[in-house]
């Protein structure tokens, strides 16, 4: 059975050079819940994304994907500083067939460092130096939606699992996509990294991607298509 690539992190597919991201203007964050049809390891299931307020300018962004073979859960607590989405902590847990994994991350901005605990190699536990604008892979999802709407370059630095990685997405034109039975025009953006590819569809006024497709070696590994959101 083919290997399932790390999610987003799908954590979003996620080198030394830093690709600078200009500080974005203040961007309103709203609570939402989105339901997705999910495909992983070739089997259909359910997915959900949500953002919920935590108080004191903090929010929790959650993603889950489940079918009979896969159970993935990711949560990131973040705030907004000068228009940037700043991760504070995250937890990732997964079960793929019989293999389980759990990793927790702390982003300590007072020390400008990130550290990891759980099922991670000692040389990846950190600390790793943070730079302004660093995000985890879940937050890249929100940033893509924001930056497509604003017409900004889709360049980010993702920090996860003891490493920092620059990420650049390219706009690949417009495409029709069906959302809750209605046809919508979406902006399609693509990132290719060796044999891996991430494709994201963004629909105007929708707070999260309408569809996210992760491919490896030319084959689909994870596919999320939105069914409804509120």
N, C-alpha and C positions, 0 to 999 in steps of 0.2 A: 504494500500500500504506500502511496506517495506520501512524502513527509509534508506536514502542514507548516507553512512558514509562520514566523512570529506575527501575531496580529497587530496591524497598525503600528504599533510598537511592533499592526495593520496600521499597531503602535509601532501608525499607518505606514507600511514598509519603512518600514523604516528599517587623509582627509583632514586633513589637518587644517585646511584653510577655512577661516570663518567667513560665511557669506552674510554680510551685514544686512540687517533688516531695519529700515527706518521706523522710528516710533510712530505708531498709528494714532490718529486722533481718537478722542474718547469714544468708546463704542458701547452702546447699551447692552447689558446682559439681562436676559429674561429667562425665567424658568420655563421649561418645556419637557415634554415626553414624546418620543417618536417610536413607533412600532415598525419593525422591518421584517420582511421575509429574508431568511438567511440560508445560505448554502455553504457548507463546510465539509471537506472530505467527500464531496459528491452527494451529500445527503441534505435534504431540506430540513429547516427548523425555524426557530424564531429568534429575532434580535430586538434589542431595545437600547435607545440612547436617551439620557435625560440629564438635565441640569436643574439642581435644586439649591435654594439659598441656605446658607449655614450661619448667617449673621456676621456682623462686623466686616462687611465687604468680602465675605468668603462664599464660595460656591462649590458644590460637588458635582462633577461631571462623571457619569457612569455609562458603561457599555457592557452589554451581556449578549452572548451568542450561545444557543443551546440546540442540540439535536441528540440523537441516540448515541453518537460517537464522540461528541465534543461538548464541553461545558467551559466557557470562557467568561471571566468577569474581571473588569478593570474599573477602578475608581480613582479619580484625581481631585483633590481639594486645591482650589486656586483662588487668587484674587486678581484685581486689575490695578496696575500701577502705570500711570502716564500712558494709558492706552494700550499697554501690553498685558497679555494674559500670562500670569506668573504662577507656575506650579509650586505648591507648598509641601504636599505629600501625595503619595500614590500607593495603591495596592493592586497587584495583578495575581490572579489565581487561574489555573487552567487544569482541565482534565482532558487529555486527548487519548482515546482508547483507554488503556489502563495506566497511562503515565500522568502523574500529577506534579504540579510545580506552583510555587508561591513566592513572590518577591515583593518586598516593601521598600519604598524610597522616601527619603526625607530631603527636601530642598531647603537648606538653611541659608537664607539670603543675608542674614547678619554676618555670616562668615564666608559668604559667596562660595558655598560648596554643597555638593550632593553626596549622599551615602546610601548604601543598599544593604539589606539584610534578607535572609531567607535562602532560597535555593539558587545561590549565585556563587560563582567561583571566587575565592579569596582575593585574587588579583583584580576582580571587577567590583569589589565592595566599596572602593573609594577611600578617602574623599576625592572628588573630582571638582576642579575649579569651575564655578558658574560664571557666565557672562550675561550682561543685560540683554534681554530678549530671548534667552534660552527657554525652551518649552519641552514638555514631554509629548509623546506622539498623539495622545488623545486631544490635547489642546491644539495641535496642528490642524485637526479637523475644523475646529471653530475658526481658527485663523484663516484657513483657506476660504471658507464661506465669506468672512468679513472682507478679505483682500480682493476676492473676485468682484464683489459688489462695488468696492472702491476703485477698482482698476489698478491695484498696486502689484508690484512684483511678488511672485510667490516663492520667496526665499526665506528659509528658516534654519535654525540650528536646534536639532533635537538631542536631548540628553536622556539616556536610559541605559540600564544595565552596565554601568561603569564606563560608558563611552559618550562622547559628543560627536554628532554627525551632521554636516551640512546637508540640506535638502532643498532641491529646486524643482518646482512644478512648471510645466509649460501649458499654456492655453492651446487646446487642439480644436477650437471652433465651437459651434452650436450644434445641439442634437435634441431631437424630440424624445421625451421620456414620459412614461405613464405613471401618475401618482394618484392613488385612490380612485382609479378608473378614469382620470382626466389626463389629457395630453398637455404637457408643459414643455416649454423650451428651456433647455438647460445649457449651461456653459460646461464644456468637458475639459478637464485638465489632467495631465499625464506626468508621471515621474517614472523614469527607467533607471534601474541600478543593476547593471550586469544582467543576470538572467531573471531578475525580478522586475515587475511592473505594477504600479499603482495607478488606477484610473478613478477619478472622482467627478461626479456630475453635481453641479450646483444650480439650484432653481431660485430665482429672485424671491425675496421675502420668506424663504424657508431657512430656519436657524441652523440646520445641519445639512450635510450632503444628502441629496436625494438617492444617490447610489454610490457605493464604493466597491470596486472590483480589484482584488489582489490576484496577480498571476505570477506563476513561477515556471520557468522552462516552457513557456508558451501555453501552459494549462492553467485554468481557473483553480485557485485554492480556496478563496473566500469571496462570497458575493453577497452584499447587503443591498436590498432594494426597499425603499420606504413604502409603507402601506398607509400610515396615517400619522398625524402629529397634532399636538395641542399645546 
